[in-house]
Amino acid sequence: MTSQNADRGELFVRAGAIVFGVGSIATLVTFVPLFFDLPRLPTAAYWLCMLMPLGFLLSLTGLLLSARAQRRRTQPAK
């Protein structure tokens, strides 16, 4: 069970990194029209920027899951 939790934590960290990267790219893309006086992007493009904090939250959850699994492995069985 503990290796399964550690694997699940690693999966969350990897998925969070990918989601964070997509959100970062979306944030950069939405700022470009503001600086170069281009037409504004649709509202959906701005909502994609919300993937950045979601990815951060997923990664943080994965780190906490991995830490809990590691702590359970190091504690002696009762």
C-alpha positions in Angstrom: 0.0 0.0 0.0 2.8 2.5 0.8 4.5 2.1 -2.6 1.2 2.6 -4.2 0.7 5.9 -2.3 4.2 7.0 -3.2 3.5 6.2 -6.9 0.2 8.1 -6.7 2.1 11.1 -5.2 4.6 11.0 -8.0 1.8 10.9 -10.5 0.2 14.0 -9.0 3.5 15.9 -9.1 4.0 15.0 -12.8 0.5 15.9 -13.7 0.7 19.1 -11.8 3.9 20.1 -13.5 2.3 19.6 -16.9 -0.9 21.5 -16.0 1.3 24.3 -14.5 3.3 24.5 -17.8 0.2 24.7 -19.9 -1.1 27.5 -17.6 2.2 29.3 -17.8 2.1 29.2 -21.6 -1.5 30.4 -21.6 -0.6 33.3 -19.3 2.2 34.4 -21.6 0.0 34.2 -24.7 -2.7 36.3 -23.0 -0.2 39.0 -22.1 1.1 39.4 -25.7 -1.9 41.3 -27.1 -1.7 43.7 -24.2 1.9 44.7 -25.0 1.6 44.8 -28.7 -1.8 46.5 -29.0 -3.4 43.5 -30.7 -7.0 42.5 -30.6 -8.1 41.0 -27.3 -8.3 37.2 -27.0 -11.6 35.4 -26.1 -12.5 35.0 -22.5 -11.7 31.3 -22.7 -8.0 32.1 -23.2 -8.0 34.0 -19.9 -9.7 31.1 -18.1 -6.9 28.8 -19.3 -4.5 30.9 -17.1 -6.3 29.4 -14.1 -4.5 26.1 -14.9 -1.3 27.6 -13.4 -2.6 27.6 -9.8 -4.4 24.3 -10.3 -1.1 22.7 -11.4 0.6 24.1 -8.4 -2.1 22.7 -6.2 -1.8 19.2 -7.8 2.0 19.2 -7.3 1.6 20.3 -3.7 -0.9 17.5 -3.1 1.5 15.0 -4.7 4.3 16.1 -2.5 2.2 15.8 0.6 1.1 12.3 -0.4 4.7 11.2 -1.0 5.8 12.7 2.3 3.0 10.8 4.2 3.9 7.5 2.4 7.6 8.0 3.3 6.8 8.8 6.9 4.6 5.6 7.2 7.5 3.6 5.7 10.0 4.8 8.3 7.7 4.4 11.3 8.0 1.0 13.0 5.0 -1.3 12.9 3.0 -1.4 16.1 
